[in-house]
Amino acid sequence: MTRLSKPLLFASPEECEQAFYDALESGDVDTVSDVWLDDDDVCCVHPGGPRLIGYTAVRSSLATLLAAGALQIRTLSRKCFESSTVAVTSVIEEVVVAQAGGRQVVHVIATNAFTRTPAGWKMVLHHAAPAPQGRVADVTETPHGPVH
């Protein structure tokens, strides 16, 4: 099943990605869901979570995530590869999380992928993982030693 025509039409992957993060910040489940392509092959991985496949599973996870309220989240250091039909971005998310006795800023490294449809750009992948040792550092040279 594919739903290509939605009320939200995004002219660029940047616009689609911004709508995704704006919807998370406002706790708007319907808008954050409308950013996604309604397709059985979309994929979402929340930090430390399982791989969710298909629009229904992704939407359900987003509803659960936002059930506790809006997220305090902003993106830093956006890098993008874009072709005429696909765009992939790498961002660092800065998320404020409540902990016993206060709040803490957590950095998350995320990859977002988008596809161009007749109805504009839609998200097809969000994969997020905690930054190693809580550090946010871009590496621009080949690391030494094993990567995996």
C-alpha positions in Angstrom: 0.0 0.0 0.0 1.3 3.4 -0.9 -0.2 6.8 -0.1 1.6 9.4 -2.2 -0.9 12.3 -2.0 -1.0 14.0 1.4 -2.1 17.5 2.4 1.6 18.3 3.2 3.6 18.8 0.0 7.4 19.3 0.5 9.3 21.0 -2.3 12.7 19.8 -0.9 14.2 17.2 1.4 15.3 20.0 3.7 11.7 21.2 4.0 10.5 17.6 4.7 13.2 17.1 7.3 12.4 20.4 9.0 8.7 19.5 9.2 9.7 16.2 10.8 11.7 17.9 13.6 9.1 20.7 14.0 6.4 18.1 14.5 8.4 16.2 17.1 9.0 19.5 18.9 5.3 20.3 18.9 4.2 16.8 19.7 2.1 16.6 16.5 1.7 12.9 15.7 -0.4 13.5 12.6 2.1 15.9 11.0 5.1 13.8 11.9 3.3 10.8 10.3 2.4 12.8 7.2 6.1 13.5 6.6 6.6 9.7 6.0 5.9 7.9 2.8 3.0 5.5 3.5 4.8 2.3 2.3 5.5 -1.2 3.6 9.3 -0.7 3.1 9.9 2.5 5.2 12.2 2.0 8.2 12.8 3.7 11.5 15.3 2.9 14.3 15.0 4.9 17.5 18.1 5.0 19.8 18.6 1.6 21.3 15.4 0.3 19.7 14.5 -2.3 17.2 14.2 -1.8 13.4 10.6 -0.9 12.7 9.5 -1.7 9.2 6.4 -0.3 7.4 4.4 2.8 7.8 2.0 1.3 10.4 4.9 0.3 12.7 6.7 3.6 12.3 3.5 5.7 12.9 2.7 3.6 16.0 6.2 4.1 17.4 6.0 7.9 16.8 2.6 8.0 18.6 4.0 6.1 21.5 7.1 8.4 21.6 5.0 11.5 21.6 2.3 10.2 24.0 4.4 11.7 26.9 4.5 15.1 25.1 6.6 17.1 22.7 10.3 16.5 22.4 12.9 19.2 23.0 15.1 18.5 20.0 17.2 20.5 17.6 19.5 19.5 14.8 23.2 20.4 14.4 25.8 19.8 11.8 23.6 18.7 8.9 25.3 17.0 5.9 23.4 16.0 2.8 23.7 13.9 -0.3 21.0 14.6 -2.8 20.2 13.3 -6.3 17.1 14.1 -8.4 15.0 11.4 -6.6 16.8 10.5 -3.3 18.3 12.5 -0.5 20.2 11.2 2.6 21.1 13.5 5.5 23.3 12.9 8.5 22.5 15.1 11.5 23.4 15.4 15.1 20.3 15.7 17.2 20.5 17.5 20.5 17.7 16.2 22.7 16.8 17.3 26.2 15.7 14.4 28.4 14.2 14.4 31.9 16.1 12.5 34.5 15.7 12.1 38.2 16.6 15.5 39.6 16.8 17.4 36.4 17.3 17.4 32.7 20.2 16.4 30.5 21.2 17.2 27.0 21.8 14.0 25.0 23.5 13.9 21.5 22.2 11.5 19.0 23.6 10.8 15.5 20.8 10.3 13.0 20.5 9.4 9.3 17.4 10.5 7.4 16.5 9.4 3.9 13.9 10.9 1.6 12.5 10.1 -1.8 10.8 12.4 -4.3 7.3 11.4 -5.1 4.6 13.0 -7.3 3.3 14.6 -4.1 6.7 16.0 -3.1 9.5 14.7 -0.9 8.7 12.1 1.8 10.8 10.5 4.5 11.6 6.8 4.1 14.2 6.2 6.8 15.1 7.6 10.2 18.0 5.8 12.0 19.2 7.2 15.2 21.9 6.1 17.7 23.4 7.7 20.8 26.7 9.6 20.2 29.7 7.5 21.4 30.6 8.5 25.0 28.1 11.3 24.6 30.6 13.2 22.4 29.7 14.9 19.2 32.7 14.9 16.9 32.9 14.7 13.1 35.7 12.5 11.8 37.0 13.5 8.4 39.9 11.2 8.1 40.2 7.4 8.1 40.1 6.0 11.6 42.9 3.7 12.6 42.1 0.1 13.7 38.9 -1.9 13.3 35.7 0.0 12.7 33.3 -2.8 13.7 
